[in-house]
Amino acid sequence: MHCANTATAFLEDKAADEQVSPSRMIDRAKLLPHSEASQPDLKLTVLDRGSCEALKLVVHAAALGLAVVMGTYNAAAWLRRREQHLAVNAVLYAALIAWEREHVAHHLALVRQPPGELQ
């Protein structure tokens, strides 16, 4: 019960949006009851635009870093062994790098926006 009260208090705290702390962002991303209907509906706040942007940025940056490492390995291995699957992997990782770079840029722009300017 204490955890639910803490999460509710955190969501109501407008100043918490300005703090970028992974533990605070994870607390905010927990499942919270949302009672607009007769049955309780669970809402995952991390899915809302403008919510938990710092957490989303960290996740996509980690995915970008991992894609770079894996793509580099596959490209180097292809140059050494010339196996077709390594070339395919390198191309797929290059596409993933471009995709994740766009996500990182998007979430970084939202994190840098002043509070209240979310469109």
VOTORTOR-106697 format. One line per field, with one value per residue: x, y, z of N, C-alpha, C in turn; residue in one letter; chain; residue number from 1. Coordinates in nm, 4 decimals. Example, Ala and Ser with C-alpha at 12.3 -4.5 7.8 and 13.67 -1.06 7.14 Angstrom:
<sites>
nX c(1.3190, 1.2850)
nY c(-0.5690, -0.2250)
nZ c(0.7800, 0.7080)
caX c(1.2300, 1.3670)
caY c(-0.4500, -0.1060)
caZ c(0.7800, 0.7140)
cX c(1.3200, 1.2900)
cY c(-0.3300, 0.0030)
cZ c(0.7800, 0.7870)
type c(a, s)
mol c(A, A)
seq c(1, 2)
</sites>
This chain:
<sites>
nX c(0.0822, 0.1981, 0.3723, 0.1945, 0.0815, 0.3072, 0.3682, 0.1388, 0.1588, 0.3935, 0.3162, 0.1451, 0.3108, 0.4305, 0.6833, 0.8422, 0.8590, 1.0653, 1.2921, 1.5540, 1.5940, 1.6758, 1.5584, 1.3375, 1.1997, 1.1379, 0.9713, 0.7568, 0.6720, 0.5373, 0.2583, -0.0508, -0.3616, -0.6489, -0.9384, -1.1858, -1.3866, -1.6372, -1.5012, -1.1763, -0.9096, -0.5914, -0.3223, -0.0360, 0.1887, 0.4282, 0.3899, 0.2668, 0.2906, 0.5444, 0.5764, 0.8007, 1.0255, 1.3045, 1.3738, 1.2958, 1.4755, 1.7201, 1.6858, 1.6630, 1.9111, 2.0825, 2.0092, 2.0924, 2.3718, 2.4332, 2.3571, 2.5467, 2.7864, 2.7342, 2.6869, 2.9335, 3.0977, 2.9889, 3.0360, 3.3193, 3.3744, 3.2664, 3.4375, 3.6662, 3.5914, 3.4056, 3.1428, 2.8079, 2.5872, 2.6931, 2.7320, 2.4671, 2.3723, 2.5286, 2.4274, 2.1601, 2.2003, 2.3064, 2.0811, 1.9232, 2.0753, 2.0428, 1.7666, 1.7395, 1.8933, 1.7321, 1.5210, 1.6565, 1.7297, 1.4750, 1.3646, 1.5570, 1.5184, 1.2646, 1.3221, 1.4819, 1.3055, 1.1372, 0.9333, 0.5852, 0.5711, 0.5138, 0.4058)
nY c(-0.1189, 0.1218, 0.1683, 0.2219, 0.4625, 0.6247, 0.6240, 0.7498, 1.0011, 1.0848, 1.1088, 1.3228, 1.5278, 1.7990, 1.9081, 1.6882, 1.6087, 1.7538, 1.6445, 1.4255, 1.1180, 0.7834, 0.5961, 0.7362, 0.7707, 0.5104, 0.4443, 0.6054, 0.4853, 0.2574, 0.0273, 0.1758, 0.2118, 0.3151, 0.4725, 0.5333, 0.3975, 0.1422, -0.0902, -0.1433, -0.0028, -0.0582, 0.1580, 0.2245, 0.4531, 0.5168, 0.4876, 0.7140, 1.0133, 1.2415, 1.1610, 1.0203, 1.0665, 1.0848, 0.8287, 0.6805, 0.7866, 0.6914, 0.4140, 0.3887, 0.4957, 0.3063, 0.0857, 0.1824, 0.2009, -0.0714, -0.1737, -0.0482, -0.1675, -0.4390, -0.4241, -0.3293, -0.5441, -0.7477, -0.6398, -0.6282, -0.9001, -0.9959, -0.8781, -1.0237, -1.3002, -1.3242, -1.4302, -1.4754, -1.4326, -1.2675, -1.0274, -0.9630, -0.9328, -0.7092, -0.5089, -0.5030, -0.4225, -0.1695, -0.0391, -0.0521, 0.1076, 0.3602, 0.3880, 0.3803, 0.6020, 0.8109, 0.7833, 0.8393, 1.1075, 1.2222, 1.1757, 1.3079, 1.5710, 1.6142, 1.5908, 1.8106, 2.0202, 2.2994, 2.2651, 2.2236, 2.2912, 2.0835, 1.9357)
nZ c(0.0000, 0.0728, -0.1403, -0.3509, -0.2615, -0.2639, -0.5379, -0.6397, -0.5162, -0.6350, -0.9041, -0.8890, -0.8305, -0.9798, -1.0060, -1.0183, -1.2808, -1.3851, -1.2814, -1.3549, -1.3035, -1.3063, -1.1242, -1.0282, -1.2662, -1.3326, -1.1182, -1.1869, -1.4166, -1.3493, -1.3335, -1.2902, -1.1221, -1.3007, -1.2809, -1.4560, -1.5664, -1.4984, -1.4369, -1.3064, -1.4866, -1.6154, -1.6533, -1.8271, -1.7728, -1.8971, -2.1648, -2.2557, -2.4470, -2.3803, -2.1234, -1.8967, -2.0569, -2.0281, -1.9418, -2.1672, -2.3497, -2.2466, -2.2788, -2.5606, -2.6345, -2.5254, -2.6811, -2.9278, -2.8863, -2.8473, -3.0977, -3.2590, -3.1685, -3.2310, -3.5057, -3.5956, -3.5243, -3.6916, -3.9469, -3.9473, -3.9147, -4.1517, -4.3378, -4.2852, -4.3133, -4.5197, -4.5249, -4.6196, -4.4431, -4.2503, -4.3834, -4.4406, -4.1783, -4.0997, -4.2655, -4.1779, -3.9118, -3.9618, -4.0621, -3.8320, -3.6629, -3.7823, -3.7434, -3.4581, -3.3965, -3.4811, -3.2978, -3.0577, -3.1030, -3.1184, -2.8567, -2.7056, -2.7888, -2.6784, -2.4058, -2.3697, -2.4076, -2.2610, -1.9641, -2.0160, -2.2830, -2.4496, -2.7450)
caX c(0.0000, 0.2867, 0.4243, 0.0897, 0.0716, 0.4266, 0.3532, 0.0346, 0.2154, 0.4919, 0.2476, 0.0825, 0.4164, 0.4686, 0.8279, 0.9094, 0.8823, 1.1901, 1.4028, 1.5903, 1.6536, 1.6203, 1.4709, 1.2117, 1.1286, 1.0846, 0.8554, 0.6461, 0.6309, 0.4668, 0.1155, -0.1311, -0.5042, -0.7133, -1.0788, -1.2858, -1.4935, -1.6845, -1.3953, -1.0472, -0.8292, -0.4520, -0.2613, 0.1087, 0.2154, 0.5463, 0.3453, 0.2136, 0.3866, 0.5855, 0.5937, 0.9195, 1.1099, 1.4443, 1.3855, 1.2886, 1.6018, 1.8238, 1.6609, 1.6983, 2.0555, 2.1443, 1.9859, 2.1810, 2.5078, 2.4436, 2.3511, 2.6770, 2.8848, 2.7030, 2.7071, 3.0779, 3.1496, 2.9461, 3.1069, 3.4582, 3.3770, 3.2414, 3.5607, 3.7640, 3.5472, 3.3216, 3.0235, 2.6939, 2.5005, 2.7567, 2.7020, 2.3254, 2.3632, 2.5874, 2.3304, 2.0455, 2.2414, 2.3187, 1.9443, 1.8812, 2.1481, 1.9733, 1.6353, 1.7569, 1.9449, 1.6142, 1.4509, 1.7364, 1.7158, 1.3377, 1.3490, 1.6458, 1.4505, 1.1559, 1.3810, 1.5363, 1.1977, 1.0921, 0.8053, 0.4646, 0.5750, 0.4950, 0.3033)
caY c(0.0000, 0.2366, 0.1893, 0.2861, 0.6011, 0.6938, 0.6428, 0.8498, 1.1306, 1.1201, 1.1519, 1.4517, 1.6249, 1.8563, 1.9307, 1.5601, 1.5993, 1.8200, 1.5663, 1.3150, 1.0129, 0.6567, 0.5312, 0.8112, 0.7459, 0.3743, 0.4533, 0.6671, 0.3978, 0.1397, 0.0191, 0.2494, 0.1971, 0.4299, 0.4360, 0.6132, 0.3056, 0.0628, -0.1839, -0.0750, -0.0137, -0.0323, 0.2492, 0.2281, 0.5933, 0.5303, 0.4878, 0.8452, 1.1076, 1.3414, 1.0986, 0.9354, 1.0848, 1.0551, 0.6829, 0.6366, 0.8267, 0.5984, 0.2825, 0.3943, 0.5171, 0.1757, 0.0045, 0.2371, 0.1574, -0.2148, -0.1935, -0.0069, -0.2723, -0.5611, -0.3959, -0.3218, -0.6814, -0.8211, -0.5851, -0.6736, -1.0445, -1.0167, -0.8435, -1.1305, -1.4338, -1.3127, -1.5147, -1.3935, -1.3941, -1.1559, -0.9073, -0.9323, -0.8799, -0.5753, -0.4176, -0.4894, -0.3396, -0.0318, 0.0154, -0.0355, 0.2234, 0.4792, 0.3913, 0.4165, 0.7394, 0.8984, 0.7765, 0.9119, 1.2503, 1.2607, 1.1805, 1.4124, 1.6990, 1.6277, 1.6123, 1.9471, 2.1200, 2.3499, 2.2059, 2.2920, 2.3169, 1.9579, 1.9476)
caZ c(0.0000, 0.0776, -0.2747, -0.4299, -0.2169, -0.3120, -0.6822, -0.6611, -0.4775, -0.7359, -1.0251, -0.8655, -0.8091, -1.1092, -1.0059, -1.0459, -1.4246, -1.4174, -1.2296, -1.4427, -1.2239, -1.3531, -1.0273, -1.0243, -1.3911, -1.3252, -1.0291, -1.2589, -1.5258, -1.2986, -1.3609, -1.1936, -1.1490, -1.3630, -1.2591, -1.5245, -1.6034, -1.3859, -1.4035, -1.3031, -1.6074, -1.5828, -1.7483, -1.8213, -1.8048, -1.9816, -2.3040, -2.2902, -2.5030, -2.2839, -1.9933, -1.8825, -2.1753, -1.9953, -1.9410, -2.3068, -2.4099, -2.2008, -2.3402, -2.7031, -2.6447, -2.4998, -2.8013, -3.0312, -2.8554, -2.8725, -3.2429, -3.3136, -3.1366, -3.3055, -3.6478, -3.6188, -3.5210, -3.8107, -4.0635, -3.9384, -3.9391, -4.2947, -4.4094, -4.2625, -4.3557, -4.6402, -4.5170, -4.6603, -4.3313, -4.1798, -4.4618, -4.4171, -4.0422, -4.0972, -4.3293, -4.0875, -3.7987, -4.0105, -4.0649, -3.6929, -3.6107, -3.8322, -3.6779, -3.3177, -3.3921, -3.4909, -3.1694, -2.9581, -3.1326, -3.0832, -2.7111, -2.6562, -2.8126, -2.5812, -2.2736, -2.3672, -2.4126, -2.1296, -1.9216, -2.0609, -2.4266, -2.5213, -2.8477)
cX c(0.0863, 0.3401, 0.3218, 0.0743, 0.1903, 0.4146, 0.2499, 0.0870, 0.3166, 0.4250, 0.1846, 0.1852, 0.4657, 0.6185, 0.9038, 0.9374, 1.0170, 1.3107, 1.4283, 1.6670, 1.5930, 1.5261, 1.3367, 1.1307, 1.0676, 0.9642, 0.7345, 0.5897, 0.5535, 0.3196, 0.0370, -0.2781, -0.5619, -0.8634, -1.1745, -1.4058, -1.5367, -1.5800, -1.2629, -0.9680, -0.6862, -0.3898, -0.1101, 0.1523, 0.3371, 0.5074, 0.2916, 0.3244, 0.4171, 0.6068, 0.7171, 1.0152, 1.2568, 1.4684, 1.3846, 1.4188, 1.7129, 1.8075, 1.7026, 1.8478, 2.1304, 2.1276, 2.0753, 2.3251, 2.5296, 2.4421, 2.4833, 2.7815, 2.8591, 2.7230, 2.8543, 3.1395, 3.1141, 3.0161, 3.2523, 3.4691, 3.3519, 3.3675, 3.6653, 3.7198, 3.4617, 3.2039, 2.9008, 2.6085, 2.5600, 2.7316, 2.5569, 2.3074, 2.4158, 2.4921, 2.2099, 2.0802, 2.2606, 2.1813, 1.8935, 1.9497, 2.0793, 1.8388, 1.6473, 1.8114, 1.8293, 1.5353, 1.5247, 1.7216, 1.5771, 1.3214, 1.4399, 1.5823, 1.3384, 1.2088, 1.4304, 1.4287, 1.1650, 0.9582, 0.6885, 0.4619, 0.5569, 0.3802, 0.2511)
cY c(0.1248, 0.2706, 0.2602, 0.4321, 0.6829, 0.7220, 0.7501, 0.9885, 1.1768, 1.1730, 1.2887, 1.5627, 1.6762, 1.8801, 1.8028, 1.5445, 1.6590, 1.7399, 1.4470, 1.2129, 0.8806, 0.5916, 0.6033, 0.7855, 0.6057, 0.3714, 0.5072, 0.5745, 0.2748, 0.1432, 0.0885, 0.2279, 0.3266, 0.4018, 0.5362, 0.5256, 0.2275, -0.0399, -0.1079, -0.1048, 0.0197, 0.0521, 0.2506, 0.3668, 0.6121, 0.5360, 0.6229, 0.9335, 1.2135, 1.2867, 1.0106, 0.9479, 1.0535, 0.9043, 0.6284, 0.6691, 0.7290, 0.4618, 0.2834, 0.4189, 0.3859, 0.0841, 0.0514, 0.1914, 0.0103, -0.2441, -0.1548, -0.1156, -0.3964, -0.5420, -0.3903, -0.4615, -0.7554, -0.7702, -0.6326, -0.8232, -1.0742, -0.9852, -0.9545, -1.2608, -1.4360, -1.4102, -1.4257, -1.3472, -1.2778, -1.0239, -0.8648, -0.8727, -0.7369, -0.4730, -0.3963, -0.4034, -0.1938, 0.0355, 0.0395, 0.0851, 0.3523, 0.4974, 0.4387, 0.5585, 0.8393, 0.8992, 0.8545, 1.0624, 1.3011, 1.2755, 1.2865, 1.5503, 1.7199, 1.6522, 1.7562, 2.0557, 2.1694, 2.2867, 2.2899, 2.3206, 2.1913, 1.9717, 1.8121)
cZ c(0.0000, -0.0608, -0.3618, -0.3907, -0.2661, -0.4608, -0.7125, -0.6273, -0.5817, -0.8619, -1.0094, -0.8479, -0.9446, -1.1177, -1.0386, -1.1943, -1.4639, -1.3712, -1.3214, -1.3595, -1.2684, -1.2529, -1.0182, -1.1517, -1.3897, -1.2319, -1.1038, -1.3659, -1.4793, -1.3361, -1.2506, -1.2244, -1.2026, -1.3618, -1.3226, -1.5630, -1.4802, -1.3423, -1.3985, -1.4300, -1.5689, -1.6930, -1.7250, -1.8677, -1.8940, -2.1293, -2.3497, -2.3455, -2.3979, -2.1439, -1.9968, -2.0013, -2.1475, -1.9942, -2.0836, -2.3795, -2.3725, -2.2676, -2.4870, -2.7236, -2.6202, -2.6210, -2.9156, -3.0086, -2.8849, -3.0230, -3.3085, -3.2899, -3.2217, -3.4559, -3.6834, -3.6202, -3.6503, -3.9366, -4.0641, -3.9671, -4.0869, -4.3755, -4.3972, -4.3298, -4.4821, -4.6412, -4.5365, -4.5416, -4.2516, -4.2527, -4.4410, -4.2777, -4.0347, -4.1581, -4.2386, -3.9658, -3.8403, -4.0162, -3.9232, -3.6288, -3.6554, -3.7622, -3.5328, -3.3029, -3.3983, -3.3596, -3.0615, -2.9790, -3.0917, -2.9315, -2.6487, -2.6751, -2.7114, -2.4405, -2.2616, -2.3710, -2.2732, -2.0933, -1.9714, -2.2102, -2.5096, -2.6195, -2.8854)
type c(m, h, c, a, n, t, a, t, a, f, l, e, d, k, a, a, d, e, q, v, s, p, s, r, m, i, d, r, a, k, l, l, p, h, s, e, a, s, q, p, d, l, k, l, t, v, l, d, r, g, s, c, e, a, l, k, l, v, v, h, a, a, a, l, g, l, a, v, v, m, g, t, y, n, a, a, a, w, l, r, r, r, e, q, h, l, a, v, n, a, v, l, y, a, a, l, i, a, w, e, r, e, h, v, a, h, h, l, a, l, v, r, q, p, p, g, e, l, q)
mol c(A, A, A, A, A, A, A, A, A, A, A, A, A, A, A, A, A, A, A, A, A, A, A, A, A, A, A, A, A, A, A, A, A, A, A, A, A, A, A, A, A, A, A, A, A, A, A, A, A, A, A, A, A, A, A, A, A, A, A, A, A, A, A, A, A, A, A, A, A, A, A, A, A, A, A, A, A, A, A, A, A, A, A, A, A, A, A, A, A, A, A, A, A, A, A, A, A, A, A, A, A, A, A, A, A, A, A, A, A, A, A, A, A, A, A, A, A, A, A)
seq c(1, 2, 3, 4, 5, 6, 7, 8, 9, 10, 11, 12, 13, 14, 15, 16, 17, 18, 19, 20, 21, 22, 23, 24, 25, 26, 27, 28, 29, 30, 31, 32, 33, 34, 35, 36, 37, 38, 39, 40, 41, 42, 43, 44, 45, 46, 47, 48, 49, 50, 51, 52, 53, 54, 55, 56, 57, 58, 59, 60, 61, 62, 63, 64, 65, 66, 67, 68, 69, 70, 71, 72, 73, 74, 75, 76, 77, 78, 79, 80, 81, 82, 83, 84, 85, 86, 87, 88, 89, 90, 91, 92, 93, 94, 95, 96, 97, 98, 99, 100, 101, 102, 103, 104, 105, 106, 107, 108, 109, 110, 111, 112, 113, 114, 115, 116, 117, 118, 119)
</sites>
